[in-house]
Structures are given as structure tokens and as C-alpha cells.
Amino acid sequence: MFAPICLVKGKELDNVKEDFRTAQRVEQYRISDAALYLPEGLRWNYIPLSAVTSAEESFRVISAGHCVPVREKRPEIDLSTEAGTVHLQLEKQESMLKILEILQKQS
């Protein structure tokens, strides 16, 4: 298995492979007590939770249809880190609450 790549330079985890194996799955992401893992093709990137400075609820609007427009709100989390802002797009409100709960425990 390839080692996940840290997106925040200088905050790399020592035991990242073991931490990744123990991380719980939340939709397409994985989260542990130490890091949030983001898929990128066949590889994974991660953000150490210690590098997250703030996490805010957000949403995105999906528009579809031309004759009868349909708009749907989907949950999203905006994470501010030392390396910039990361947007986590989710399908379910419960998933957003679960990730926010874990992030709040680390604060």
C-alpha cells in the first residue's frame, strides 16, 4: 500500500499507514482521531486534524433540468488549514455532523 500524502507540509504523521487502516469511513472520506483522508484517484491525501484551524458548515446547490429546473442543497464542510481551504462535499447531513463531531473533539 502506498503511504498517504500530507497536504500540510511539516505536519506529517509518523504512523500514517496504521492510522489510515484504523480510520472510519464517512462517505468517500476516511477520518481517524489524527487525520482526515481524502481520495485522489487510486491514492490518498490527508490533513492532520492538528492542522485544521476551523471547520464550518456550508452547502452547495445542484441545479439540473432545463424545462423544469430542479435545485437541491447538499451539505459541505469548509476546512481552514495552514495550507489553505479544503471543501468536503457530502451527500448526507448525518455525514457532515459526524465529521464535525470528530473535529470538535480534537479542538
C-alpha positions in Angstrom: 0.0 0.0 0.0 1.2 3.5 -0.8 1.6 5.9 2.1 -1.0 8.7 2.0 0.5 12.2 1.2 0.2 15.0 3.8 -1.3 18.2 2.3 0.1 20.4 5.1 3.9 20.5 5.0 5.7 20.0 8.3 2.7 18.2 9.9 3.3 14.7 8.7 2.2 11.8 10.9 4.8 9.2 11.9 2.4 6.2 11.7 0.2 7.3 8.8 -0.3 3.8 7.3 -1.5 2.3 10.6 -3.7 5.4 11.2 -5.2 5.0 7.8 -6.1 1.4 8.4 -7.9 2.3 11.6 -9.8 5.3 10.2 -13.6 5.1 9.9 -15.2 5.6 6.5 -17.6 8.5 6.1 -18.9 8.5 2.5 -15.8 8.8 0.2 -13.6 10.2 3.1 -11.9 8.4 6.0 -11.3 10.0 9.4 -9.4 9.0 12.4 -8.5 10.7 15.7 -5.4 12.0 14.0 -6.2 12.8 10.4 -8.8 13.3 7.6 -8.1 11.3 4.5 -9.1 12.5 1.0 -9.2 10.2 -2.0 -7.3 11.2 -5.1 -7.6 8.6 -7.9 -6.0 5.4 -6.6 -4.1 7.3 -3.8 -5.0 9.1 -0.6 -4.0 12.5 0.7 -4.5 13.5 4.3 -4.9 16.6 6.5 -3.7 16.1 10.1 -6.5 17.3 12.5 -4.0 19.3 14.4 -3.6 21.5 11.3 -7.3 22.3 11.0 -7.8 25.9 12.3 -11.6 26.0 11.7 -14.4 23.9 10.3 -17.7 25.5 9.1 -20.9 24.0 7.8 -21.7 25.1 4.3 -23.8 23.8 1.4 -23.7 23.7 -2.4 -26.7 24.0 -4.7 -27.0 21.5 -7.5 -29.1 22.7 -10.4 -30.5 20.3 -13.1 -33.1 20.3 -15.8 -33.8 22.8 -18.5 -37.6 22.7 -18.8 -38.3 22.2 -15.2 -35.4 23.4 -13.1 -34.5 21.4 -10.0 -32.4 22.8 -7.2 -31.1 20.6 -4.4 -29.0 21.7 -1.4 -26.2 19.3 -0.4 -24.1 19.6 2.8 -20.5 20.7 2.6 -17.7 21.4 5.1 -15.2 24.2 4.6 -11.9 23.4 6.5 -9.4 26.1 7.0 -5.8 24.8 7.4 -2.4 26.3 7.3 -2.2 25.2 3.7 -5.5 26.9 2.6 -9.2 26.0 2.5 -10.4 22.5 1.7 -14.1 21.8 0.7 -15.6 18.5 1.7 -18.6 17.7 -0.5 -21.0 15.3 1.1 -24.3 13.7 0.2 -25.9 13.3 3.7 -26.4 15.7 6.6 -25.6 12.9 9.0 -22.1 12.5 7.4 -21.4 16.2 7.9 -22.5 16.1 11.5 -20.3 13.0 12.1 -17.2 14.7 10.7 -17.8 17.9 12.6 -18.3 16.0 15.8 -14.9 14.3 15.4 -13.2 17.6 14.5 -14.7 19.3 17.6 -13.3 16.5 19.9 -9.8 17.4 18.6 -10.2 21.1 19.4 
